[in-house]
Amino acid sequence: MKSTLFNKDVRLLQTSYKRSFFPDQFSNEIYYSSFTKPSKNTPIKYTSNFSIKYVLSGSESYLLNGKKHTIESGKYLLVNDGQEVETKPERNSEGISIFLEKELIAEVYASLISTDKKLIEKEVSSNAFLDIEFFESTFSHSDILGTVLQQISQNIKGNKNYKDALTKESYYCIAEKLILSQKQVQDEIGHIERTKKSTREELYKKVRIAKDYIHDTMLSDFNLELLSKNVGLSKYHLIRVFKSTFSMTPYQYHLFCKVERAKALLIYHSHNLEVIAYICGFNDIFSFSKTFKKVVGVTPSKFRQQYK
């Protein structure tokens, strides 16, 4: 079926529908969906190629081969080629789906891992990488791909001609960021000291949840006990796996997130240090300055002077 039926069922907000139909194979394309109150809660089912589901507001749930994945606002889900996907329109949800042809993924991947000499002499065939798979999970918009998705969503929101916002070059850029972000994921998984790949991947999912939780709650007091309960690991095990994966402990990452926010405020805003300390969740300017210098190496005042 033509993809215009998808537009009829999903992009138009309150359209009543009996069943959703999808093309047999998506090309490089983007879909935008927004629901305030879905007229019917009929499941939408299709076979996907490589795709990225990014949620702008609310939340969305997907079943991938029978396994449920819930995506909160500001996060995205990766779907591998050939996956059976099922989802239902959620009340007050808004999101985008970007589909990528596996040939495009393979072409970009082959280019990234090959030398310029081999590429010039055409010694590398992208066909060798058509079976590539990514780590299916939810990720935060704070990573290299999430940042691009956030920019895209801002550009197309409310734009009736949103499909024209992405050129062929845009899809190559998205594929590149996807591969680079997944390379980082695989490197992080490789740091986990476990023999079985499945065990490493399961532990990685847990510490990714912990990392996202710390980032989302950076303004609150750090609570290791609550964090360990949320991810289902003992406190010691969480610290050990988190540090081996991200080269810092959960508490160090908590401070890192606060300081990164402070750095942005120091560069781009004229707030005084007391205000920045408060915005970033520090109890007072003394603890803010002490933590900032410990992480960055200079005081907040000296850091700001570097950008004047």
Secondary structure, DSSP 8 states (H G I E B T S, - for coil): --THHHIIIIISTT---S-----SS--SEEEEEEESS-S----EEEEE-EEEEEEEESEEEEEETTEEEEEETTEEEEE-TTEEEEE---TTEEEEEEEE-HHHHHHHHHHHHS-HHHHHTT---GGGGTT-----SEEETTSHHHHHHHHHHHHHTT-TTGGGG--HHHHHHHHHHHHHHHHHHHHHHHTS--SSHHHHHHHHHHHHHHHHHHHHTTTS---HHHHHHHHT--HHHHHHHHHHHHSS-HHHHHHHHHHHHHHHHHHH----HHHHHHHTT-SSHHHHHHHHHHHHSS-HHHHHHTT-
